Amino acid sequence: MRACVFACVLVAACVEPAATPARPVATVAPVRAPPEDCDAGHEIAAAPAGPKPPLPAVPDIQDAPARDGDVFSVAAAIHALRSAVESAELARGPITIEGYIIDTNLARAPKCAIHRAGVRDPAGCDAELPAFTLGDRRGQAPGANDVVRVMGWASSHAQVFEARQQGGRSYVDALWGIELPSPLPAVGAKVRVTGRYAETFSKSSRGVVTDRYSGILTYESMTVLD
């Protein structure tokens, strides 16, 4: 038994331990020096000779007049109507909008609608309510988005006919009980119009008229400035 133990110890002592694997040696790439002159062999092109091409003129952008106290420009009124905050102010009462009359529908009224008050239009006579349109610039296109229609200043073209017969004297609409503007609305005039401003006009007997973008000003009074 002792001989066996001695032999095992002797064998274990004669066995060499396993060699530890060598760690790889990191290699560093040599740093290359930059060329002495990067622009060597290259020439910088000269600017082309001759006159420079003309640049387009800066466009003349006219800002719409800002709100002046309680008086709105057309653009300011539309902005307030479409604003969740300012639209509440419009609902509280009449406002005044200053602008130019850029269109009326008086000249486009059919002849069948132009007669004395108290006489019915003949059957089939289809005429719009008298209206005019305000813009911030004289000569502005009536079909633009930044314009406001004014309605409610005359109930029919017959009432406008009667107002013309007064020769400049005031005339009160027989149906609505409102005094028609004097002078009557004319394209090119600069005016201040006071009334209730909203998306709808409800005084028409034909139903509600709606303009959800620009709104409609329901007439109460008008002052001619120019």
C-alpha positions as CSV (number, residue, x, y, z in Angstrom):
1,M,0.0,0.0,0.0
2,R,2.8,2.5,0.9
3,A,4.6,1.5,-2.3
4,C,1.5,2.4,-4.3
5,V,1.1,5.8,-2.7
6,F,4.8,6.6,-3.2
7,A,4.6,5.6,-6.9
8,C,1.6,7.8,-7.5
9,V,3.2,10.8,-5.8
10,L,6.3,10.3,-7.9
11,V,4.3,10.1,-11.1
12,A,2.4,13.3,-10.3
13,A,5.6,15.2,-9.6
14,C,7.1,14.2,-12.9
15,V,4.1,15.5,-14.9
16,E,4.8,19.1,-16.2
17,P,2.0,21.7,-15.8
18,A,0.1,22.8,-18.9
19,A,1.7,25.8,-20.5
20,T,-0.3,29.1,-20.3
21,P,-1.3,30.2,-23.8
22,A,0.5,33.3,-24.9
23,R,-1.5,36.6,-25.2
24,P,-1.7,38.1,-28.7
25,V,0.4,41.2,-29.2
26,A,-1.5,44.2,-30.5
27,T,-0.1,45.7,-33.6
28,V,-0.3,49.5,-34.3
29,A,-0.5,50.7,-37.9
30,P,2.2,53.2,-38.8
31,V,0.9,56.8,-38.9
32,R,1.3,58.3,-42.4
33,A,2.3,61.9,-42.7
34,P,0.0,64.2,-44.7
35,P,1.2,65.4,-48.1
36,E,3.2,68.5,-47.9
37,D,0.9,70.4,-50.2
38,C,-2.7,69.2,-50.8
39,D,-3.3,71.8,-53.5
40,A,-0.3,70.8,-55.5
41,G,-1.1,70.5,-59.1
42,H,-4.6,72.1,-58.8
43,E,-5.5,75.6,-59.9
44,I,-8.5,77.7,-58.6
45,A,-10.8,78.8,-61.3
46,A,-11.3,82.5,-61.7
47,A,-14.7,84.1,-61.5
48,P,-16.4,84.4,-64.9
49,A,-15.9,87.8,-66.6
50,G,-18.7,90.0,-67.7
51,P,-21.7,91.7,-66.1
52,K,-23.5,89.8,-63.3
53,P,-27.0,88.5,-64.2
54,P,-29.8,90.8,-62.9
55,L,-31.6,89.6,-59.8
56,P,-35.4,89.8,-59.6
57,A,-36.8,92.8,-57.8
58,V,-38.0,92.4,-54.2
59,P,-41.8,92.0,-54.3
60,D,-43.8,94.8,-52.8
61,I,-45.8,93.0,-50.1
62,Q,-48.4,95.3,-48.5
63,D,-49.5,94.3,-45.0
64,A,-53.2,94.7,-44.2
65,P,-53.8,97.5,-41.8
66,A,-53.9,96.4,-38.2
67,R,-56.8,96.8,-35.8
68,D,-57.2,100.3,-34.5
69,G,-58.9,100.2,-31.1
70,D,-62.5,99.0,-31.8
71,V,-62.1,99.4,-35.5
72,F,-61.1,96.3,-37.4
73,S,-59.5,96.0,-40.9
74,V,-61.1,93.3,-43.0
75,A,-58.2,91.0,-42.5
76,A,-58.2,91.6,-38.7
77,A,-62.0,90.8,-38.6
78,I,-61.6,87.6,-40.5
79,H,-58.6,86.6,-38.2
80,A,-60.7,87.3,-35.1
81,L,-63.6,85.3,-36.5
82,R,-61.4,82.2,-37.1
83,S,-59.7,82.6,-33.7
84,A,-61.1,80.5,-30.8
85,V,-60.1,83.3,-28.4
86,E,-61.1,86.5,-30.3
87,S,-64.3,85.1,-31.8
88,A,-65.9,85.3,-28.3
89,E,-65.4,89.1,-28.4
90,L,-67.3,89.3,-31.8
91,A,-70.2,87.5,-30.3
92,R,-70.7,90.1,-27.6
93,G,-72.0,92.8,-29.8
94,P,-71.6,95.0,-32.9
95,I,-68.1,95.7,-34.3
96,T,-66.9,98.3,-36.9
97,I,-65.0,97.2,-40.0
98,E,-63.1,99.8,-42.1
99,G,-62.3,99.1,-45.7
100,Y,-63.1,99.9,-49.4
101,I,-66.3,98.9,-51.2
102,I,-64.9,96.7,-53.9
103,D,-68.2,95.3,-55.2
104,T,-72.0,95.6,-55.1
105,N,-74.7,93.5,-56.7
106,L,-76.9,96.5,-57.4
107,A,-76.0,96.7,-61.1
108,R,-76.5,92.9,-61.5
109,A,-80.1,92.9,-60.2
110,P,-82.6,91.7,-62.7
111,K,-84.9,94.4,-64.1
112,C,-87.9,92.5,-62.8
113,A,-86.8,93.3,-59.2
114,I,-86.3,97.0,-59.7
115,H,-89.7,98.7,-59.1
116,R,-91.6,100.7,-56.5
117,A,-91.9,99.3,-53.0
118,G,-95.2,97.5,-52.1
119,V,-95.2,95.7,-55.5
120,R,-94.4,92.0,-55.6
121,D,-91.7,90.7,-57.9
122,P,-93.3,88.9,-60.9
123,A,-93.3,85.1,-60.8
124,G,-89.9,83.6,-61.6
125,C,-88.0,86.7,-60.8
126,D,-85.0,85.5,-58.9
127,A,-82.9,88.4,-57.3
128,E,-80.3,88.3,-54.6
129,L,-80.6,90.4,-51.5
130,P,-78.8,93.7,-51.9
131,A,-75.2,93.4,-50.7
132,F,-71.8,94.9,-51.0
133,T,-68.3,93.6,-50.4
134,L,-65.5,95.2,-48.3
135,G,-61.7,94.7,-48.9
136,D,-58.6,96.2,-47.4
137,R,-57.4,97.6,-50.8
138,R,-59.1,99.6,-53.4
139,G,-59.5,97.5,-56.6
140,Q,-59.2,94.2,-54.7
141,A,-60.8,91.2,-56.5
142,P,-64.3,90.5,-55.1
143,G,-63.7,86.7,-55.2
144,A,-60.7,86.8,-52.9
145,N,-60.7,85.0,-49.6
146,D,-59.8,88.2,-47.6
147,V,-63.1,90.1,-48.2
148,V,-66.3,90.4,-46.2
149,R,-69.8,90.7,-47.5
150,V,-72.2,93.2,-45.9
151,M,-75.9,92.3,-45.9
152,G,-79.0,93.5,-44.1
153,W,-78.9,97.1,-45.3
154,A,-81.9,96.7,-47.6
155,S,-84.6,94.0,-47.7
156,S,-85.0,94.1,-51.5
157,H,-84.0,96.0,-54.6
158,A,-87.4,97.7,-54.5
159,Q,-86.4,99.4,-51.3
160,V,-83.1,100.5,-53.0
161,F,-85.2,101.9,-55.8
162,E,-87.3,103.9,-53.3
163,A,-84.2,105.2,-51.6
164,R,-82.9,106.5,-54.9
165,Q,-86.1,108.4,-55.4
166,Q,-85.5,110.4,-52.2
167,G,-82.7,112.5,-53.8
168,G,-80.3,112.1,-51.0
169,R,-82.8,112.2,-48.1
170,S,-82.9,109.4,-45.6
171,Y,-85.1,106.4,-46.3
172,V,-86.2,103.7,-43.9
173,D,-86.7,100.2,-45.2
174,A,-90.4,99.4,-44.9
175,L,-89.8,95.7,-44.0
176,W,-86.8,95.8,-41.7
177,G,-87.3,99.3,-40.3
178,I,-83.6,100.2,-40.8
179,E,-82.4,103.4,-42.5
180,L,-80.6,102.7,-45.8
181,P,-77.1,104.1,-46.1
182,S,-76.9,107.5,-47.8
183,P,-75.2,107.7,-50.1
184,L,-75.9,104.2,-51.3
185,P,-72.9,101.9,-51.4
186,A,-70.6,102.6,-54.4
187,V,-67.5,100.8,-55.6
188,G,-64.3,102.6,-54.6
189,A,-65.7,104.4,-51.5
190,K,-63.7,104.0,-48.2
191,V,-66.2,103.4,-45.4
192,R,-66.7,102.2,-41.9
193,V,-69.5,99.8,-41.4
194,T,-70.9,98.8,-38.0
195,G,-72.9,95.7,-37.4
196,R,-72.9,92.1,-36.1
197,Y,-70.2,90.0,-37.6
198,A,-70.6,86.2,-37.7
199,E,-70.5,83.2,-40.0
200,T,-74.2,83.5,-40.8
201,F,-76.9,86.0,-41.9
202,S,-80.4,85.1,-40.8
203,K,-82.6,88.1,-41.8
204,S,-83.3,86.7,-45.2
205,S,-86.8,85.2,-45.7
206,R,-85.3,82.6,-48.0
207,G,-83.2,81.1,-45.2
208,V,-79.9,81.4,-43.5
209,V,-76.9,82.6,-45.6
210,T,-73.6,81.2,-44.5
211,D,-69.9,82.0,-45.1
212,R,-67.8,80.0,-42.7
213,Y,-64.5,81.4,-43.9
214,S,-64.9,85.2,-44.2
215,G,-68.1,85.7,-42.3
216,I,-71.0,88.1,-43.1
217,L,-71.4,91.6,-41.5
218,T,-75.1,92.3,-40.8
219,Y,-75.5,96.1,-41.4
220,E,-76.5,98.6,-38.7
221,S,-74.9,101.8,-39.9
222,M,-72.2,103.2,-42.3
223,T,-69.9,106.2,-42.4
224,V,-68.3,107.3,-45.7
225,L,-64.7,108.3,-45.2
226,D,-63.6,108.9,-48.8
